[in-house]
Amino acid sequence: MIKPTVGELLGGVAISLRERVLPEIPAGVTRRQIQAAIGIIRRASLVWDKVGPYFFADNRDIEETLRRLIPVIERVTANETDADLEAVATKLRATLDRSGEQEELYPSPAVLGARNIELQEVLAELQEALHENPVAKSAGRLEIDALIRDLLRRMLARELEINSPARP
Amino acid sequence: MKEAVRDAASILRERLRDFIQAQEPEAQGIEVGNLAPLTAGNTRNAWSFDASWTEHGKARSVGCVMLRKAEAGQLETPLIPEFEVIRRLGKTGVPIPGAYWIDPEGKWLERPAFILERVAGTSDFPALMRPEGAEMSRGVAEHLVEVAAQLHTADWKSLGLDFLPATSVETAAAQQVEYWESLFRRHRLEPHPAMVGAFIWLKEHQPVADRITVVHGDFRYGNLLYEGKRINALLDWEMVHLGDPIEDLTWAYRALWTPAGVMSLEEFAQRYTKASGIPVHPDNLLFYRLFNEMKHAIISLTGAKSFHDGRTRNIVIADRAATVTSYLIQFYDWLPEVGVGKAS
């Protein structure tokens, strides 16, 4: 079954609740609960089919950026002694080596989401390792900071489309 | 549903009567009337009621608001410091409700609760944001400057507010960052590298405060009762602490409730400095604008986690994690650029 889609169903339910049910409920706690539920159902109706592509794009961007970062990190660790950074770099390489290990041709949103968490984690650890040794920032460290910050901005822009979707 | 509310109300009326009797042992013939739930925040359930009794032959009557801890929510702060701050600040010119009684462990009122004086006015802040409310909003904003100056120049030591966690001009920012980062680590549902990066910036750029004052912590439109252009009471003190007063100014100017349409932050800061003698340094201003985006993000994450874990069934906060993205985007938009030859 393709029609109605999950999005059409949820969107219709949100409209029914807003137009038929809400007017029957007086102002107060219950009404606010129903209003909040309608907002959540409406958001789910708009993004249910976008979550998989979102994870796919996000994972690809994080992986590509981390690959670009590896030679810069190697340059930094060649010039500075930083065991934390070296340890994260090792974990980062291992994480990237697992890229494309999914067996399914079309991985489910759950599989893509699990990979997203894994990539988020190594990215967070990399930032923390850079912060752990706040030596005077070399050109290499500044380059890493700038690449990470650009990545974070792109990730947030993608996330916004899921969390605050524009109405069609 | 209405029956359930009525039953809950009659049980609560009994509990209130017993509680007030225990607090006022000389009182005779205590009556609790007009008990009704109020729309309140997501961390406290509020009820309005009137209490009357006779004491040594004299009739007494007070209008009250009971704030009772909700089930798990967005903030989980203890009631005693909040109540004590309200009680002690009542001795200053800061507009604040009178503090009557507290049941810190919920022995009488089912859950921890305290009872304050009911103050006239409305907290309707959307009315202040609408174009037709601009003149009134301008008046409220002007009074808000005065209230900020009053609060931040209150002598907290002589008021006995030194039970609040101690801080210094050098450590105030660090303590707040540490506190909110600990909540972040406890309540996040995923690693959130953008938030990790934001906390790193905050840890690397902490400004020195000009002085340590009482900081309301949720100082904004929506947390005040006003009538016309005057503020009658500053509400919701659950995030009160000692710290850098600039934190309050920047919180008041967050996009969700900012009075910038009727008074720019620059004008507010100038008026504030004139009224209080407290300078507003650009470094502190930037730091706390950024910090506050994170603070609100963590409050939202905490609410989302409470719902996710089944510790609350309040749907209003169920999807709060989705709001975090826009706060983080604001954070990164305000952040000074990094890179070779640029400020880090």
Interface residues (C-beta under 8 A of the other chain):
Chain A: G28 V29 T30 R32 Q33 A36 A37 G39 I40 R43 I117 Q120 E121 L123 A124 Q127 E128 L130 H131 P134 K137 A139 L142 E143 D145 A146 I148 R149 L152 R153 M155 L156 A157 E159 L160 I162 N163 S164
Chain B: M1 P37 T39 E190 P191 H192 P193 A194 V196 G197 I200 K203 E204 N314 I315 V316 A318 D319 A321 A322 T323 V324 T325 S326 L328 I329 Y332 L335 V338 G339 V340 K342 S344
